[in-house]
Amino acid sequence: MSEEYGNDIVSVLDDEGNEHQFELLDAIETDEGRYVALLPIYSEAESAIEDDGELVILEVVNDQGDDLLVPIEDDEIFENIAEIFEERLAEYYEINEIEAPADGTLS
């Protein structure tokens, strides 16, 4: 993870059309697919303070030439990918024990 180029910012639209900003922390490719670990970015300081610091882990799928970020549906794959990100990011961030909630976030 090189910091000399600055942070990569990703915009994601949720199901209701709301835009959310994330910092791209890491990306990996496995036999199962491509995945990213994201950290929410808030425009208001109060929201950032209230944030619980959970990583958002999503799968990257290609749809007609466009990369889309979607939740990981398979719990076993999510746990495997979360473990990989935890190992890779532990050097840079304090990461607590992995839990696998259905919404694709990582504690």
N, C-alpha and C positions, 0 to 999 in steps of 0.2 A: 504494500500500500504506500504509494508515493504521495507525499504532501506538497511537493514542489509545484504542482499545477493547481492547487486549491481543491475545494470541495465540489463534487458533482451533485447537482440538484435535480431531482426528478419530480415532475408534477403528475399526480394520479387523480383521475375522476372516479368517484364512488358511484354506486348504483343510482343515486338520486341526482347525479350531475354536479355534486360539490367537488371543487378542486382542493387537493391537499398537497402540500410541499414536503418532500423528504430529502434527507442527505443520503446519498448512496455510499454505504460503508464498505461493502464487499460484494463480489459477484463470483459465482462458481458455475462450472459445467460438470455434470456427472453423466453416467449412463442413463439415468432417469430423465434428465433435462437440464435446463438452465435456471438458476435461482439468484435472487438478490436479497441482501440484508439492508434494510432502510431504517433511518431514525427520523421521526417526525420533526419538522421545523415549524415554529410558531411565530406569527407576526406580532403577537402580544406577549410581553414578558410574563404576565400573570398566568397565561396558559402554559408557558414553558416551565414555570415553577410547579404547577399542579401536575405536570406530566409524570407518569410513573417510570419513564425510561425504558419502556419495552421496545425491543427491536421488532420490526415488521418484516417477515420473511415471505416473499412471494415468488411464484414461478413465472418465468418469462416464456410466453408462447408467441409464435409467429402466426398472424392472421392476415392473409393476403398481402404479405410484404411488410406489415406493421408489427412491431413488437408490443405485446400487451402484457401487463402484470396482473396475474390472477392468483387467488388463494390456492394453497396446496391442499387438495381434497383428501389425499391418502395420509392417515395419521402416522403410519410407519415411515413413509418417505419424509414427512414433515420432521419427525423426530431425528432421522438420520441427517437431514440437511441442517437442522438446528444444531446438532452436535458438531458438525463440520464448521459451521460459522462460529460457534462458541470457541472451539480450539483455535481458529484463525484470528479471532478478534480479542481473545483473552489478553494478549500482550498489550493491546491499546486501550481496552475498556474493562471496567469491573463488571463482570457478568455473573449473575446469580444462577442458582440451579434451574435447569431447563424444565419448563412445563409446556405441555402441548395443547393449548386451547383450540377450539374449533375455528377461531377467527383469524388464524395465521400469525399471531403475535408471539413473541418470545420474551419471557421474563429474564 
